[in-house]
Amino acid sequence: MLMPDGKITKKGLNQLRSRIGVDLRVRQYNEEASQDAIRQFASGIGDPNPMWHDPGHGFKSTRFGTMIAPPTFLYSILVPTGALAGGLPGVHSFFGGNDWEWYKTIRADDKLSAKAQLSDVVEKDQSEAAGRSVIQYVDVIYKNQHDDVVAKAKGWAIRCERGALREKSKYVNLSRSPLTKDQIQLIERTYDEEKIRGDKIRYWDDVKEGDVITPVAKGPLALGDIQAYCSTTLPVLAYGALLRYLKKHPAYGYHHPQSNRLEPVERVNQDDYAAADIGIPAAFDYGHDRICWIGHALTNWMGDEGFLKKLYVEIRRPVLFGDAIFCKGNVVRKYKEGDEFLVDLEIWAENHRSEITAPGQATIKLVCKEVPGGHSYLYPN
């Protein structure tokens, strides 16, 4: 055993619940949607859409007159997760999912802030993964320099005792097996066939229930993919800052016998040795990176003049190093609400074993041909 094996106790739960409704101390990664930050975030999630990379595209091909950021760029401001509330030292935290709603487009050079509060703590007597568990929910509000609410997100984390994880982990039988030739060809073909709608407006009038979005491929997941994502979204501690933090919070670290140093428990997302210590046979993704990948597929489909209004995703299974992921979806409803023309989509991330690892739903605003002025209602100034 490497990592501290904390327990879920009545005292720990009471201390955690005392934080409900209180502004949490958070550390933002970015504070500005600079052109460089937008471009680096898009690169970090593997999204080649010129809208996020080329200021000239935003100026010439859209009505914005500037580069804009993908809606999931807010992960690079602050990841909305229940783990922001801390508590229960030594009890492992798994990212559980997010429920997003966006209100404003993120424009280049917007100044962005985030405020987070713990909203609920729910005890579970039994969980499939590790017996007794706790789910903690955090609400995050993102604002721009005009004090406008850009988006709201609910995030949750599942807390499990590591001893029970080792004994009961439902993931112990997972394996990182080599991909077949057919699987490799499918991944490469999906990359090659990616379609970015771009400045070709997708009109609400032309969408039909049952329409399928073009899948987006990610992986096979490797350390470089995780490093790319972390470099644009997470304030990773290193060097002396890491050692000082772990001395202050010893339950968040462990001594790694191979590196001969203190390491944070999040190394489960980078190191097979650490992942195996909590009952998962290989290092695995962060979970919220998968939601960014799904966002990539949705923005490809909706085009430059679409607006992602809502996105709900549950993280059900880990994506192991060596796994490939396909982000898919289809239209399940088309309707008008007030002056908005909306489509609801069922979306999911599916691994190369055809297992759905992250199901969810999305709502997108589209332009209607019948509306005078076209798309003017989509993006409030």
TINU-78469 format. One record per atom (N, C-alpha, C): residue in three letters; x, y, z. Coordinates in steps of 0.02 Angstrom, whole numbers, plus 50000, padded with zeros to 5 digits. Atoms other than C-alpha are relative to their C-alpha. Example, Ala and Ser with C-alpha at 12.3 -4.5 7.8 and 13.67 -1.06 7.14 Angstrom:
<nodes>
ALA500454994150000 ALA506154977550390 ALA500455006050000 SER499584994149997 SER506844994750357 SER499615005550037 
</nodes>
This chain:
<nodes>
MET500424994050000 MET500005000050000 MET500435006250000 LEU499614993850005 LEU500685017049949 LEU499645005950031 MET500354993849984 MET499335029849981 MET499674999650069 PRO500354999849935 PRO498575035350147 PRO499304997249993 ASP500655003450002 ASP497015025350187 ASP499535003450050 GLY500454996449956 GLY495815038050262 GLY499324996650005 LYS500655003049987 LYS494105033650331 LYS499455005349995 ILE500594995849999 ILE492375040850306 ILE499704999650070 THR500234999949931 THR491885046050482 THR499455005250009 LYS500524995149984 LYS490435055450560 LYS500315006850011 LYS499664993649987 LYS491645068850619 LYS500225003249934 GLY499774997350063 GLY492395070750445 GLY499425002649957 LEU500584997850038 LEU490665071950365 LEU499715006450029 ASN500254993849970 ASN490115085050490 ASN500445005949983 GLN499544994750018 GLN491675095250455 GLN499905002049926 LEU500114998650071 LEU491355093750268 LEU499355003849990 ARG500654996650008 ARG489525098750284 ARG500015007150027 SER499964993149974 SER490015114250382 SER500225004949946 ARG499784995750054 ARG490715120950218 ARG499445001449949 ILE500554998950047 ILE489025120350128 ILE499795007350001 GLY500224993050006 GLY488555137550063 GLY500535005250012 VAL499454995349987 VAL490245145150103 VAL500445000549938 ASP499554999250057 ASP491345152449965 ASP500654996250014 LEU499405004049993 LEU492775140149940 LEU500615003849977 ARG499374997250024 ARG494575145349925 ARG500224996049939 VAL499835003550063 VAL494995141149745 VAL500595003449967 ARG499434997550036 ARG496505143249636 ARG499864999549925 GLN500135000050072 GLN496105148349457 GLN500654998549963 TYR499435001250043 TYR497245142249319 TYR500105006049954 ASN499994993950040 ASN496865155849191 ASN499535005250030 GLU500454994549980 GLU496085172749227 GLU499805004249940 GLU500164996250061 GLU496005179049048 GLU499974995249941 ALA500065003950062 ALA495425171548884 ALA500415003349946 SER499564997050050 SER496925177948790 SER500014995549938 GLN499955004050061 GLN497205172248611 GLN500464994050011 ASP499545005549987 ASP498675161848670 ASP499674994650044 ALA500325004849955 ALA497665153748811 ALA499474995949964 ILE500515003650038 ILE496235149448693 ILE500324994949953 ARG499665004450048 ARG497405142148563 ARG500324994150036 GLN499675005449963 GLN498375132148693 GLN499504995250029 PHE500515004549974 PHE496785125448772 PHE499744995449945 ALA500255004150056 ALA496135119648602 ALA500514994649981 SER499485004950014 SER497805111148569 SER500034994750054 GLY499965004649943 GLY497765103248742 GLY499454994849999 ILE500545005050005 ILE496105094548704 ILE499974996949930 GLY499975003050066 GLY496575090448524 GLY499465002449953 ASP500534997350042 ASP495305101948441 ASP500295004849948 PRO499684996050051 PRO495915108948273 PRO499565005449969 ASN500464995150028 ASN494405120248240 ASN500355006849992 PRO499664993550010 PRO495105136448161 PRO499695005650041 MET500314994949958 MET493875146348266 MET500405001350063 TRP499624999349938 TRP494995143148417 TRP500745001349988 HIS499284999450015 HIS496665144848327 HIS500185006149959 ASP499854994850049 ASP496545158548196 ASP499595006350012 PRO500394993949990 PRO496035176248245 PRO499695002649936 GLY500274997850064 GLY495795179948061 GLY499364996549982 HIS500625003650014 HIS494465166448050 HIS499415003350036 GLY500534996849962 GLY493445174648187 GLY499825006849972 PHE500124993350027 PHE493635191648105 PHE499664999749932 LYS500245000150070 LYS493295186847924 LYS499394995649990 SER500505005050016 SER492135171847934 SER499405000150046 THR500574999749954 THR490985176248080 THR499865007250017 ARG500194993249982 ARG490095191248149 ARG500335002550063 PHE499704998049937 PHE491135191448309 PHE500545005349992 GLY499464995250010 GLY492575201248236 GLY500604998750043 THR499445001849957 THR493765192248353 THR500004992450010 MET499985007149981 MET494335175048407 MET499544999050060 ILE500385001949941 ILE493145166448528 ILE500274993450026 ALA499765006249968 ALA493445152048647 ALA499474994749997 PRO500505005449993 PRO492615135048649 PRO499675000550068 PRO500334999549935 PRO491325134248789 PRO500364996450056 THR499645003849948 THR492355121148880 THR500655003350021 PHE499414996449978 PHE493775133748893 PHE499965001650075 LEU500074998349929 LEU493065137249066 LEU500324994750045 TYR499615004849960 TYR493915121149125 TYR500705002750013 SER499334997249989 SER495525130949106 SER499985006050049 ILE500084994949947 ILE494835144249226 ILE499974996550067 LEU500065004149939 LEU494275131949360 LEU499604993849982 VAL500355006350013 VAL493785113649345 VAL499444999450052 PRO500555000549952 PRO492035112049424 PRO499934992850025 THR500025006749971 THR492225096749534 THR499865000450074 GLY500135000349929 GLY491635091649705 GLY500645000050041 ALA499365000149964 ALA493465089549751 ALA500235007050022 LEU499824993249979 LEU493595108549765 LEU499865001250074 ALA500194999149930 ALA492785106949936 ALA500464996550049 GLY499545003549956 GLY494155095550003 GLY499644995550049 GLY500305004149948 GLY493755086650166 GLY500194992749994 LEU499885007249998 LEU493905068350215 LEU500714998149979 PRO499315001450019 PRO495805067450211 PRO500154992649994 GLY499815006950012 GLY496505051350139 GLY499464995749968 VAL500545003650034 VAL494825046450061 VAL500035002049926 HIS499874998550070 HIS495025045049872 HIS499415003549968 SER500504996050035 SER494095056849757 SER500014998349925 PHE500095001250072 PHE493455051849584 PHE499555005449971 PHE500434995250034 PHE492785065049466 PHE499384996449974 GLY500625003450017 GLY490945060949438 GLY499635002749940 GLY500354997250057 GLY490305072949306 GLY499855007350009 ASN500184992950000 ASN489645090249265 ASN499335001249969 ASP500634997550029 ASP488015099149229 ASP500115007449986 TRP499824993250022 TRP488375115149129 TRP499405003649971 GLU500434995650039 GLU487335129849069 GLU500395006349984 TRP499644994150023 TRP488105143848965 TRP499505005549982 TYR500424994250013 TYR487395161448946 TYR500345005049952 LYS499634995250040 LYS488765171248856 LYS500554996549960 THR499425002250038 THR490045168448720 THR500635002750034 ILE499354998049972 ILE491845169048783 ILE500415003049943 ARG499644996650053 ARG492775181848677 ARG500735000950020 ALA499294998949987 ALA494645184348660 ALA500095006250044 ASP499824994749952 ASP495335195148802 ASP499485001150055 ASP500464999649942 ASP493835192548917 ASP500394998350063 LYS499745001549934 LYS494345192949100 LYS499484995850036 LEU500475004849973 LEU493555178249190 LEU500164998250072 SER499915001949930 SER493275173949373 SER499514994450016 ALA500425005749980 ALA492515158949462 ALA499915000150075 LYS500175000749929 LYS491635157149629 LYS499684993250011 ALA500245006949988 ALA491305139849702 ALA499744999350071 GLN500295001749934 GLN490225133449845 GLN499814992750001 LEU500255006749988 LEU489915116249915 LEU499245000450010 SER500734999549997 SER488045113149890 SER499674994050035 ASP500315005849968 ASP487735095549957 ASP500524994650012 VAL499605005949985 VAL488525080050034 VAL499524994250011 VAL500485005549999 VAL487625063550005 VAL500384993550016 GLU499705006349982 GLU488085047250092 GLU499664994249962 LYS500235006150032 LYS487925030650000 LYS500254994050040 ASP499795005849960 ASP487915014650103 ASP500404995149960 GLN499655004750043 GLN488475004149956 GLN500115003149931 SER499874997950068 SER489295008249791 SER500304994049963 GLU499755005650041 GLU489754996749648 GLU500764999650005 ALA499274999950002 ALA491565002249660 ALA500314997950065 ALA499635001149938 ALA491975001549844 ALA499575000650062 GLY500394999849940 GLY490574999249968 GLY499755007050017 ARG500244993549977 ARG490185014750070 ARG500365005649964 SER499704994450035 SER490465031149980 SER499625006450016 VAL500304993449990 VAL490065049649985 VAL500045003849934 ILE499994995750059 ILE489575061149842 ILE499955007250024 GLN500034992949982 GLN489975079549864 GLN499935004249937 TYR500194995950057 TYR489255092749749 TYR500235007250010 VAL499774993049998 VAL489985109749709 VAL499685003849942 ASP500264995550051 ASP489175124149614 ASP500515005449986 VAL499524994950020 VAL490295135849515 VAL499665005049954 ILE500254994650042 ILE489815152649439 ILE500595003649968 TYR499474996750038 TYR490915160249303 TYR499745006849975 LYS500194993350023 LYS490855178949267 LYS500555003149959 ASN499504996350039 ASN491715190549144 ASN500135006850032 GLN499794993549973 GLN492445207949169 GLN499425004950007 HIS500594995749994 HIS490715215749150 HIS499534997750056 ASP500395003149946 ASP490075205349298 ASP499404996249972 ASP500525004250031 ASP488975195649175 ASP500154992750017 VAL499915007249990 VAL488695177449217 VAL500104996749932 VAL499845003450063 VAL489525167749076 VAL499734992950001 ALA500235006949995 ALA489075150449138 ALA499944998050073 LYS500055003249935 LYS488575139949288 LYS500134992649990 ALA499865007250005 ALA489155122249322 ALA499924996850068 LYS500005004249940 LYS488775108949450 LYS500484994249987 GLY499545005650006 GLY490155096349479 GLY499964995650061 TRP500025004649943 TRP490215081049588 TRP500594995350000 ALA499455004749990 ALA491535069549658 ALA499764994350044 ILE500185005849961 ILE491335051949725 ILE500604998350045 ARG499465001349952 ARG492365048849883 ARG499944992850025 CYS499985007049980 CYS492875030849923 CYS500614998750043 GLU499425002049960 GLU493995023050054 GLU500454995649957 ARG499545003550045 ARG495555016649968 ARG500074992650018 GLY499975007049981 GLY495605000550069 GLY499444996049968 ALA500575003450031 ALA493874995950006 ALA500094999849924 LEU499875000050072 LEU494385001049829 LEU500454994249981 ARG499535005450016 ARG495824988749833 ARG499664993250004 GLU500335006449988 GLU494704974849897 GLU499434998649952 LYS500635001150036 LYS493134977749795 LYS499985003249931 SER500024996150061 SER493644987849642 SER499674996349942 LYS500335003150057 LYS492484984149497 LYS500435000349937 TYR499584999250058 TYR493904989049382 TYR500604995349999 VAL499415004349994 VAL495134975649437 VAL500094995549940 ASN499965004450058 ASN494724965049284 ASN500125003749935 LEU499834996350060 LEU495044979049162 LEU500724998449979 SER499325001450023 SER496564976349054 SER500175004949944 ARG499764995750054 ARG497614987048939 ARG500274995449945 SER499805004850052 SER497634975448790 SER500175003649936 PRO499824996850064 PRO498424979348621 PRO499395000649954 LEU500544999050048 LEU497264986348488 LEU500104995449940 THR499965004150061 THR496854975448339 THR500135004549940 LYS499884996250061 LYS497294980748163 LYS499375003749978 ASP500634996850019 ASP495454984248127 ASP499845006050045 GLN500134994449954 GLN495304995148283 GLN500455005949985 ILE499544994650018 ILE496835005148235 ILE499785003549937 GLN500244997150062 GLN496155007748061 GLN499375004250012 LEU500604996249984 LEU494485013648133 LEU500175006650033 ILE499784993849966 ILE495355026248246 ILE500275004949948 GLU499694995750050 GLU496385033048101 GLU499485002749951 ARG500524997850047 ARG494875033747986 ARG499555005350032 THR500434995149966 THR493855043048117 THR500365006850005 TYR499614993850001 TYR495245055948135 TYR499975003249931 ASP499984997450068 ASP495345057747946 ASP499325002849977 GLU500664998150023 GLU493455059647926 GLU499675005250045 GLU500284994749957 GLU493215072848061 GLU499755005849958 LYS500304994550038 LYS492065086647997 LYS499885006050046 ILE500104993849964 ILE492145104548060 ILE499525004349960 ARG500514996350036 ARG490565113848011 ARG500235007149983 GLY499714993550012 GLY491425130748029 GLY499495005349982 ASP500434994450018 ASP490635145547940 ASP499414998149956 LYS500595002450036 LYS489365134847847 LYS499444999250051 ILE500504999949947 ILE487845138947954 ILE499574993750000 ARG500475005649993 ARG486875124048020 ARG499335003050022 TYR500654997149985 TYR485075129948013 TYR499564995050037 TRP500475004049962 TRP483815123548138 TRP499484996849955 ASP500515002450047 ASP482585121547994 ASP500204993449967 ASP499765005950038 ASP483675108047914 ASP500164994050044 VAL499845005549954 VAL483985097548070 VAL499404995550008 LYS500535004949990 LYS482975081648092 LYS500164995750061 GLU499905004749945 GLU482705070948245 GLU500274993449972 GLY499665006050024 GLY483825055848226 GLY500655001449964 ASP499364998250031 ASP485235065548140 ASP500584998050045 VAL499415002349963 VAL486935058648192 VAL500575004949990 ILE499424995750007 ILE488435069648229 ILE500604995849979 THR499395003550021 THR490095065048151 THR500444998650060 PRO499615001649941 PRO491115055748283 PRO500695003550000 VAL499324997549990 VAL492735062948352 VAL500394994750039 ALA499585005049968 ALA494145051048399 ALA500515003350045 LYS499464997949956 LYS495365053048543 LYS500404993750019 GLY499595005549980 GLY496835042148586 GLY500284996149940 PRO499975003449936 PRO497405028848604 PRO500355004450053 LEU499784995549948 LEU497655038148767 LEU500714998350022 ALA499305000849980 ALA499475040948812 ALA500195005550049 LEU499784995049952 LEU500465050748940 LEU500035006949969 GLY499964993550033 GLY500745064548814 GLY499325003549995 ASP500674997150002 ASP498855067048797 ASP499815003050067 ILE500144997549933 ILE498675068948985 ILE500415006250015 GLN499574994249988 GLN500145080848992 GLN499765006149961 ALA500264994550041 ALA499405091348851 ALA499395003050033 TYR500604997549967 TYR497755092548943 TYR500175003850064 CYS499814996849936 CYS498545096549112 CYS500335006849988 SER499634993850012 SER499655110049036 SER499545005949985 THR500454994550017 THR498125120048986 THR499405000850047 THR500604999749956 THR496865116649126 THR500154999750074 LEU499915001549929 LEU497645111849292 LEU500625003450029 PRO499424997049968 PRO498775121449411 PRO500414994750036 VAL499625005649974 VAL499965106949435 VAL500575002550045 LEU499464998349954 LEU501125108149585 LEU500624995849983 ALA499385003550014 ALA502955103449561 ALA500565003150041 TYR499404997549967 TYR504685105649635 TYR499875001450074 GLY500074998449929 GLY504765113949805 GLY499295001550021 ALA500694998449984 ALA502975120049797 ALA499604993750015 LEU500345006449988 LEU502375102049786 LEU500204997150068 LEU499775002849937 LEU503445096349932 LEU499725003850059 ARG500284996049945 ARG502875110850041 ARG499264998650010 TYR500725001449995 TYR501055107250000 TYR499884993250032 LEU500115006849974 LEU501205088650038 LEU500204999450073 LYS499835000049928 LYS502055091950204 LYS499445003050041 LYS500564996849966 LYS500585103050250 LYS499374995649996 HIS500585004350009 HIS499305090550182 HIS500244992949985 PRO499695006550012 PRO500105073350204 PRO499524994849972 ALA500485004950025 ALA498495063850164 ALA499905000649925 TYR500064999150072 TYR498595070649986 TYR500604997249962 GLY499395002550033 GLY500275062549951 GLY500214993250026 TYR499725006449981 TYR501285046749964 TYR500724999849975 HIS499305000750022 HIS503095041349946 HIS500024994749946 HIS499965004650058 HIS503375033549775 HIS500674996550001 PRO499365003649993 PRO504685019849790 PRO500435000149938 GLN499614999950061 GLN505215021649609 GLN500315006949987 SER499734993350011 SER505435040549603 SER500385002750060 ASN499664997949938 ASN506085041949783 ASN499785006950023 ARG500234993449977 ARG505005057249817 ARG499274999650019 LEU500714999449987 LEU503335062649883 LEU499635001749936 GLU500414998750059 GLU501995062349749 GLU499285001350021 PRO500714999049985 PRO500185068649747 PRO499594994149975 VAL500405005850018 VAL498795055849735 VAL499745000549928 GLU500244999450069 GLU498295062849565 GLU500474996649950 ARG499575003850045 ARG499755052949493 ARG499664993749974 VAL500395005650028 VAL498445039349467 VAL499825001449927 ASN500164998150068 ASN498115049049306 ASN500615000149955 GLN499394999850040 GLN499915047349247 GLN500444994050010 ASP499535005149981 ASP500715032449329 ASP499644993450016 ASP500325006549989 ASP500205014049321 ASP500084997650071 TYR499845002349933 TYR501025010549488 TYR499515003050050 ALA500464996749955 ALA499945023349576 ALA499294997749989 ALA500685002150015 ALA498345018149487 ALA499864993150030 ALA500095006849974 ALA498604999949537 ALA499895000150075 ASP500064999649927 ASP498685005449719 ASP499285001550022 ILE500714999049982 ILE496835010349713 ILE499554995149962 GLY500405005350030 GLY496274994849618 GLY499845000949927 ILE500094999150072 ILE496375001149439 ILE500654998149966 PRO499385003150024 PRO497624991649331 PRO500465004449959 ALA499564995650039 ALA498305006449231 ALA499805007250012 ALA500164993049994 ALA498395025249235 ALA499415001749955 PHE500624998650036 PHE496805033549174 PHE499895007549996 ASP500114993050014 ASP496095050149115 ASP499695003650060 TYR500284996049946 TYR495455064449224 TYR499244999950001 GLY500725000050003 GLY493645062449171 GLY499745006449969 HIS500234993750029 HIS493345080849140 HIS500325001349932 ASP499734999350067 ASP494505079848990 ASP499534996849949 ARG500475003250045 ARG493215068048915 ARG499415004749983 ILE500554995350014 ILE491875081548932 ILE500245005349950 CYS499724995450050 CYS493025093348836 CYS500004996749931 TRP500005003650065 TRP493175080048699 TRP499294999849971 ILE500694999950023 ILE491285078748690 ILE499815006949976 GLY500124993250023 GLY491205097648679 GLY500315001349932 HIS499674999550065 HIS492425096548532 HIS499534997249945 ALA500455003050049 ALA491215084948440 ALA499385004449988 LEU500614995950006 LEU489725096348476 LEU500135006549963 THR499864993750035 THR490555112448419 THR500174998849927 ASN499905001950070 ASN491135103648261 ASN499334999749963 TRP500655001150032 TRP489325099148225 TRP499605006449994 MET500464994250000 MET488455115548270 MET500265005749957 GLY499724994650040 GLY489655126948175 GLY500105006450038 ASP499804993749967 ASP490245144548211 ASP499415003950028 GLU500574996049979 GLU488495151748230 GLU499534996350047 GLY500385003549949 GLY487825138448348 GLY500235002250069 PHE499824998249931 PHE487825140848536 PHE499824994150045 LEU500105005549953 LEU488055126648661 LEU499705002950064 LYS500364997149943 LYS486775130648794 LYS500064995750063 LYS499975004549942 LYS486795115248907 LYS500404993849982 LEU499625006250009 LEU487915100148931 LEU500024996350066 TYR500005004249940 TYR487685086149058 TYR500354993549983 VAL499625006150013 VAL488915071749067 VAL500164996550066 GLU499805004149943 GLU489165057649192 GLU500614995849981 ILE499415004250012 ILE490855049149205 ILE499884993350034 ARG500195006649974 ARG490465030649224 ARG500584995150006 ARG499445004750000 ARG492085021449184 ARG500635003849983 PRO499374996650017 PRO493925026349175 PRO500214998349929 VAL499675001350063 VAL494835027849010 VAL500734998650016 LEU499325002149983 LEU496455018249031 LEU500495002249946 PHE499484999050051 PHE498095022348945 PHE499974994249951 GLY500055005050052 GLY498015013248779 GLY499304999349972 ASP500695000150025 ASP496125015248762 ASP499905005349947 ALA500244995050047 ALA495365024148614 ALA499295002050018 ILE500664997549983 ILE493815034948636 ILE499695003149938 PHE500384997050055 PHE492475039848510 PHE499435004050031 CYS500534995649974 CYS491355054748552 CYS499445000349948 LYS500555000950047 LYS489645052048473 LYS499385003550026 GLY500644997149979 GLY487885058948476 GLY499495000049944 ASN500544999450050 ASN486215060748390 ASN499455004650028 VAL500534995449983 VAL484765072948389 VAL499394996150023 VAL500595003549974 VAL483305067348498 VAL499395004450003 ARG500574995549997 ARG482215082948498 ARG500175006549966 LYS499934993550034 LYS481955098748396 LYS499395004150018 TYR500574996349975 TYR480875112748466 TYR500175007450006 LYS499934992949988 LYS480605131348494 LYS499805001550072 GLU500144998149931 GLU480655138948668 GLU500095007650006 GLY499954992850003 GLY480245157448678 GLY500235002149930 ASP499744998150065 ASP481275165348540 ASP500614996049980 GLU499425004250014 GLU482575151548541 GLU499804993749961 PHE500105006050040 PHE482685137548413 PHE500524994850023 LEU499575004549963 LEU483405122548504 LEU499974992949973 VAL499985007250011 VAL483945104648477 VAL500324996750061 ASP499715004149946 ASP484265091748613 ASP500354994149968 LEU499625005750025 LEU485565078448583 LEU500164995250056 GLU499715005149957 GLU486005062148666 GLU500734999449980 ILE499285000350017 ILE487905061648677 ILE500344995050047 TRP499645004849958 TRP489175049248743 TRP500714999249974 ALA499325002250017 ALA490995043948746 ALA500014992450004 GLU500015007350006 GLU491275025948693 GLU500714997649987 ASN499325002450012 ASN492895016148704 ASN500024994949943 HIS499925004550057 HIS493605004248574 HIS499714993150013 ARG500345006249983 ARG492774989848666 ARG499245000749997 SER500724998350008 SER491074997948627 SER499655000850067 GLU500284998549935 GLU490825002148812 GLU499895007550006 ILE500144992949990 ILE489975018748849 ILE500305002150067 THR499644997949940 THR491105027348974 THR499735006550029 ALA500244993549977 ALA490225044248986 ALA499375001949961 PRO500614998050033 PRO488385046548939 PRO499785007050020 GLY500244993449982 GLY487515063248934 GLY499515002849950 GLN500464996450044 GLN486385076048851 GLN500275007049988 ALA499804993250017 ALA486645092848766 ALA499415003649969 THR500494995750034 THR485565107348709 THR500395005549963 ILE499664995250043 ILE486115118548565 ILE499495004849968 LYS500394995150037 LYS485385134748497 LYS500275000449929 LEU499814999450069 LEU485385136148309 LEU499635005949968 VAL500314994750038 VAL484935149448181 VAL499404997249962 CYS500595001850039 CYS483205148748103 CYS499965004549939 LYS500034996250062 LYS482995154247921 LYS499435005150001 GLU500594995750001 GLU481315162247961 GLU500085006350043 VAL499924994449954 VAL482005174448091 VAL500335005849963 PRO499684994250031 PRO482335191948021 PRO500665001750035 GLY499344998649971 GLY484165196348046 GLY500394993850017 GLY499625006249992 GLY484655178048055 GLY500174998350071 HIS499745002749938 HIS485705174548207 HIS500095005250055 SER499854994649954 SER485645191048302 SER499804998450072 TYR500245001549933 TYR484725183448450 TYR500464995250038 LEU499635005649970 LEU486015169848482 LEU500485002250056 TYR499464998149955 TYR487365179448574 TYR499875006950030 PRO500104993449969 PRO486845193448694 PRO500675003550009 ASN499384996249991 ASN488155207248700 ASN500145001150074 
</nodes>
